Amino acid sequence: MLERRDSYEALYRDFRWDIPERFNIGTAVADRWAASEPERVALFAHRAEGEPERLTYGALAARSNALANALRAQGVGRGERVALLLPQGFETAIAHIAIYKLGAVAVPLALLFGADALEYRLSAAGVKALVTNDAGNTKVAAIRSRLPLLETVISIDGADAGTLDFAKLVADHSPHFAAVETGPGDPAMMIFTSGTTGPPKGALHGHRVLLGHLPGVQMPHEFLPQPGDLFWTPADWAWAGGLLNALLPALYFGVPVVAGRFERFNPETALGLMEKMKVTNAFIPPTALRMLKAADGVIRRFDLCLRSVCAAGESLGGETYDWAREEFGLTINEAYGQTECNLVLASCAALGVSRAGAIGKPVPGHEVAVIDAEGRRVKAGAPGQIAVRRPNPVMFLEYWRDPEATAKKFVGDWMLTGDQGIEDGDGYVHFFGRDDDVITSAGYRIGPGEVEDCLTGHPSVALAAAVGKPDPLRTEIVKAYIVLRDGVEPSHALADEIGLWVRERLSAHEYPREVEFVDQMPLTTTGKVIRRIFRDRARAEADRG
């Protein structure tokens, strides 16, 4: 844990890891608190109408014990994979904790996945058991005959043909369970990451991954926990951002977490939840913040109690940073990481570590640098790849059964993120773009994030994506795909105005020479813009001439 210091420099200098020889995520986030404060609230289930349902640490420990016993009775043992295909909710947290106590490996999956995506992941991970709901069960039922290793399916919505009832299993099994002894390097979870090339890869993490996240959560949330803290995120708990930036660390610190089930992010619904539940700490991805920004004046209608807001997953940008300061009355603390090695850079306004357009400085305990292709640190202001030095407790163990891909992730002791960045003279790292997102135009390397940030500053623009379109003269030109704010009509004149807006604010080589208006912005399950779709579209247009 971070101990408060007067300066970032002192905080970073004095931090030391203390990783025990035995550590289990399940007992750490549930049983530890259940033993000392069983009536302490661990989770709230938000309801639009009426009071929220509460789940205490005592109940969380007992129900996860019962589910662990049920899974063991179904033949699930140490090291075997159990998938979770669920929304935010009590059952999701209970299932995660049961899997960790059992010594099995949790494989969180997003409900937004289609049948093909689910089949690939369930098959690749060799999943033996699945915990899901009716919606997930319907998808999996269509492919179950092609998943010979999947023996048990448990539904939180009740039993069906070939499906067991979650509630009945918990009720019928003992609430006492002796957790399997695990070390920090023993496998605990596998989170699939699409990366930039090839099929999705399963990033395997040890139980130490939770401990590795703690300073990266405390720093942007300004020394969580504080009295009265209450955590919420719209991010899916199937994503590293929702699970490891929010749910598990908050439970570890004894901070109650609000579970809210939303099919799609809606500004009014999100703000209503934060107001009603009196949320003090929120992890909100930048795209969700930009959607709040696009809903003009909506924040002023809600009485919020926010103490800290962290944004990560993609670049926040200066426009949204400045807007949030004015609207929320606090500084958004940006953070950075990826599924393989998360929350290694962060901001903390309380320590004076905050700069518009930057993703922060190294979190205590992590050595992060911008390096060249040979693994050497580059000079301040020079572009390179963001890298993290091993060993590191937050770093993945391996890509599941893919030693070649694992080896390619490293240059010496530096883990390559695949993200281009620049470190300025004050030690702040600025995100430039994914390796395959960087646009090369007339000899200039252009990061799409800066262009997109500028575009969303235009009063007519809600969301934007910038990609490189092949061009015989300039190699590539910047092309922008724009979702307009409600009530704004597209036109050639508006496209020209938007291009000029960027030219005047950035530079003549960064402005979009083509602007196309689209009805929807394709987003990943984590809320990131899927630039690849637009990049492929732009290349196809160029090929057609």
N, C-alpha and C positions, 0 to 999 in steps of 0.2 A: 504493500500500500504506500501511496505517496504521503509523506509528512510535509505539512505546509512549511514553506520557506519564504523568505522575503523577495527572492528573485528566482527567475528561471535558471540562471547559471548555478545557483546554490542547490536548487532542486535536482538538476541533472547531475551535478558533481557528487552529491551525497547519496544518490539512490544505489541500492544493491539488491539483487534478486535473492530471495530466500525460498528456494524450491524444496519442499520436503521429499523424503524418500518414498513416502506413501501418500497418495492423493487421489481422491475420487470426486468427480464433479457432483455426482448425485448427493453424496453425504454432505458435501461442502455447502450446497445451496439449499438443502432442506433439513437434514437431520441435525445439523449443528445448531440451527435456530430452534428447531422443534424441542431439543433437549433443554434449552434455557428459557425460551419464551414461546410455548406452544400456541398461545392465543394471538400472537403477533400476526397481522394480516400480511400475507405474501402476495395475493393477487386479488384484483377487483375485476369483475366482468361487467363492463359498461352496458347499460340499457338506455335506449332513447327515452323511454318512459319508466318512471319509478326508480327505486333505489337499486344500486348495483349489488350483485351477489358477491360475497366475500369467501375467500379460501385462506385459512390460517396455515402457518407453517406446520402445525401439528397435523392437520388434515392432509397437507401436501406430502408430508413424510409417510403417513400411514397409507394413503392411497397409492403412492408410488411403490411402497413395499408390497402391497397386495398385487399390483400389476406385475411387479418383478417376479413374485411367486407364480402368477398365472403364466407368464412367458416361459418361466423355467419348466412348468408343467407341460407346456406345448413343445418342449424340447429345445428351446433357445438357450444356448450356452455362451460361455466367454468367447469373445472375438467374432461371434456371428452377427450378421447385419440385420437390423430392424429398421424399416423405413417408416417415416411419418409423413402422411399426406393430409394435412389438417390446417385449418385457419387458426388465428390466435384464439386461445381459450384455455380453460383449466385443464382439459384432457391432454392438450399438447404439452404443457409443462409437466404434468404427471407422467406422461409416456417417456419424455426425454429423461427424466430423473430415474425412472424405473430401469431404462436401458443402461444408463451409466452404472447404477448400483449392481446390475447383473454382470457387468464386465463386457457387455455386448457393445456393438458399434451403431450409433444412431445415424440414419441417412435421411435428413430432412429434404422433402420435395415440395415444390409449389403446386397448389391446386390449379393454377393457371396452365400447367403443362397439359399438352394433348396426349393421346394414346401412344404415339410413336416416341415422344420424348420420355414418357414414363417407362415404356418397354425397354428402351436403351439403358436407362439408369438402373432400373430394377434388375435387369439382366447383368449388366456390367459389374454391379456391386455384389451380385450373388445374394440378393436379399432373401431371407428365410421367413420373415414375418413382417406384416404391414399393419399399421394402425391408421385408420382413415375414417371418413364419414360417408354418407350416402352418395354424394357427388363423386368422391374419389373412387368409391367401390364400383360405381357404374362404369367409370373409365377403365378400371383395372379388370373388371369382369370380362370385357371384350378381348383382353390380351392374356388372360390368366393361363390359358391352355399353352401359351408359348413361354411360360415362366415356370419350368419344372421345379426350380429350387424354392419357389414361394409356397410354403406349406400352410401358413396361418394368416388369415385376414381378420382383423378385429375392427368393428365399426362402433363409433361413439353414438350412432343413431339407431342402434339395436341390431339383433341378429337377423340374418337372411340366409338363403341357401348358400352354404359354404362359408358363412361369415359368423364370427362370434360376437357377442354383446359385451362391449367395454364395461358398462356399469355392472352387469351381472358378474363378470370376471372379478372385478374389484370387490364386490360384495361377498363373493363366495370364497375368496382366498384370505389368508391371514395377513393382518396389518403389520406383522413382524417379519423382518428379513435381515439377515446378516449380509451386508454388502460385500461383494468380492473385493479382495485386497488388490488395488491397482497402483502402479507407479506412475509418475508424471509422463513417462514416455509410452505407456500402454495405450493402444488405440481407443478412442472414445467416440469420434464422429467422423463422417465422411461427407463433405459438402462438394457437390459437383460445380465446376466452374467451366464456362464455355471457352475461355481464353480467346485467342485470335486465329488459331489455325487448328484443323483437325476436329475430331469429335470431342464432346465434353469429357473432362478428366475429373476423377474423384480425388479431391485433396483430403488426404487422411491426416487427422489431428490426434494428438495424445491428450490425456487429461490435463496436462500442463497448460493447454491452450487457454483455459479460463484464467489461470494465474497470469499468463502473459498479457491478457487483455486489460487487467485491472488498472495499471497506471494510464493506459490509453483511454480508459473511460473516465477516470478521475480527473485527468487534466482538462479536457474540454468541458466537463461538467463541474469545474471549479471546486474540486475537493469534495466530491460526493463520497460518503453520505453526510448530509447536514440535517439537523432536526426538521421534521416535516416534509422531507423530500418524497416525491411521488413521481414515478417514471411512466412514460408512454412513448410509443413509436408507431407510426402507420406502416413501418416496414414489416414485411412478411417474416415471421419467425423461422421460415424455411431458409432464409438468406442469412449469411454471416452477419450482415448489418443488424437484422432484427434479433437474431439469437445471441450474438456475442458482443454487439455494441449496446444491447439493451437488456433483454430478458435475464440471461444467466448472471451477468455481473451485478445487476440490481438485486436479484435474489440473494446473491452472495453477501452483499452489503446490508441486507435486511431492509432494503427500500422496496415498498410495495409497487407492483407493476399493474397497469391497467391493460386489460385485454379488450380490444375493440374489433369487431369483425366487419370489414368493409370490402366489398367486391372491387370497388375502384375508389381512389382517393378523391374526396370531395371537400373543398375548402370549408363550406358551411358546416358539414358534419364533423370534420376534424376540429374546428374551432369550438363547436358546441360541446364536443367531448372534453376538450381541455378546460373549458369554462366550468362545466358541470362537475367534473371530477377534481377540479383545482390542481391540475397537473403542474408540477414545478420544474420537471426536467424532461426534455423531449429530444429524441433523435429524429430529425426530419431530413430526408434526402433532398438535395438541391432542386430536383425537378418538382417535388411537392411544394417547396418554398416558392418556386417561380409560379406555380399554379395559384398559390395564395396571393402573390403579387399581382397576377393578372385579374383577380377578382377585386377590382378597385374599391378601396375603403371598407372591405368586409371586416377586417380585423378590429376596426374602431367600434363595431357593434358588440364586441364580446369583452367580458371582464376577465382577463387572464391573470394567472398567478405565476407565470414562468420565472424561474431563477436562472436556468441555463438551457441553451439550445445548441446541439451539435449537429453539423451537417457533414456528410461524407458520402462516398460512392461515385461522385463525379465533382468537377470543379464548381464551386459556388459562384465565383466571379464577383468583381467589384460592384456591379450594378445592384445585384441582389443583396450583397453585403451592406451597402449603404442604405438600401430600402428597408432592410430588416432592422437596422439600428433605429430608424425613425419610427417604424410601425410597432415593433415589439418593445422598444425602449431598452433594449439590451443588445450586446454584440454577439452575433452568431459565431461560435467557435468551430472553425473548420478542422476536419481531421482527415487522415488518409491511411489507406491500407488496401489490401486485397485478400481474397479468400485464403490464399496460401500463407499470408503473413500480414495480419490486420492491425490497424491502429498503431502505426509506428511513427507517424507525424501528427502533430496536433497544435491547436492554438489554445490560449487561455487568457482571456482579457483581464482576469483578476491578477495575473502576473505581468500584464503589459505585453504579452505575446499575442499580437493580433495585427494583421496587415491585410488590407483589401487586396484581393487577387492572389494571395498566398495561401498555401494549405498548411502552413505552420512550421514548427521546428521539431527536431527529433524528440520523441517522448522519452523520459528517463528510462534507462534500461535498454534502449535500442540505439544501435549505431547505423545511421542512414547517410548515404552519400549519393552525389550525382557522379557517375563514372563514365569512362569511354569504353570502347569495345574490348580493350585489353584489361579492364578492371581497375584502371587508374582513376583517381579523383581528378575531375576537371577543375579549371579555375573558376572563381566566382563570376557569374554572368554568362558562362559558356554552357551551351546545351549538352545534355548527355542523358543517360538512363538512370532513373532512380533505383537504387539498390540497397539491400539490407544485409548486414554482416551476420553470419552464423558463428557460433551457436546462439539460439534465441528461443525462449520458451513459447513465444507466440507463433513460431514458424511451423509449417506443416512437416509431417514426418516423411511423406512421399506422395507421389501420384499413385493411386491404387493400381498395383500390378503393372506399372509402366516405368521401369528403371531408366529407360532411355530418355523419356520426357523429363523425369526427375533430374537426371544429370544435366540436361540442356538448360535447366532453370538456373544453373550456377556457373559463375566464372570465379574459380578459386573459392574463397569463402564468401563471396558476394552473391546473394540471391537476386536475380534479375526480375524486376517487376514488369518489364515490357512497356513501362510508362516513361515518356520523355519529360525532363524537367530542367529547371535552372535554379541554382542556389545563389541568392544575392549576397552582397557584401556583409549583410547583417545576420546571415545564417538562415533566412527564410527560404523554403523551397516553394517554387512556383510550378504548378502542373502545366505541361505543354501539350500533351496529348498521347494517346496510345501510339505505339510504333507504326501501326497500319492506318492510323487516323491523321497523321501529320500530312499536311498539304505542301507540295513542292511547286512553287509558281515563280517563273522567271529567276530561278536561282535562290529564292527565299524559301525558308521553311516556316510554315504557318501553322500554329496550333489552333484547332477548331474551337476550343473552349473560349478563347478570348473573343473570337468573332461572334460566337453564339451569345456570350455575355453582353456584348455591345448591341446585338440585334434585339435581345429581350428588353433592352432599355428604351427602345422605340415605343411610343404610346399605343401603337396599333398592334404590337406583336405580343402574343401570349407565350408561344414556345418556338424554338428554332433549332435547326440542325445545319451545320456547315460541313461540306465535303469537297474533295477535289474532283473535278471533272476533267478528263484528258483533253489536252489542247495542243495542237501541233506547233504553236508559236511559243507558249509559256510552259510547256510540259503539262501543267494543270492550271485551271482557273478555280476560284472559289465559287461554289454554287450553294445557295441558301434555300432550304425548304422551311416554309413559315406556316404556323398555325396562328391565325389572327384572333384577336379578342372578340368576344361576342358583340355583334352589332356592326362590325367593321366589314365592309365589302372589298373584295380584291379588285385591283385594277392595275393597268400598266403604269399609270402615274404613281400609284402607291409603291409598286415595285422599284421604280426609279428613286423615289423618295427614301426608301429603306436602304438602298445601295449607297446613296449619297450620305445618309446618316452615319454609316460605318466608315466611309471614306474620310469624312471630316473628323471623326473621333479616333480612328486608328491610323490608317495610312492608305496610300494609293495602291499598295500591292496586296492589302488584306481585305479590301471591300469585295462583296459578292458581285461578280459581273453578270451573274444570272440569279434571279429570284423566282422561286415557284411556290405558289400557295397550295397547301394541302389541308384536308379536313381534319386529319388526326396525326398525331406524332407516335410512331411505333416505339414502345417502351419495353424494356426487359421487366421481369417480375420484380426486380429491385428498383425500378423507377428510372433507369438510365436510358437515354436515347439510343436506339439501335442505329447507329450511323451506317453500319454495313448495308442495310437495306437501301438507303439513299445513295451510298457510294456505288453499289451495283447498278442502280437505276441510272445514275449519271454516266457510268461507263457504257451502259447499253445505248444510251442516247448518243454518245460520242461515236460509237461504232456504226450507228445508223447514219451518221453524218448530219 
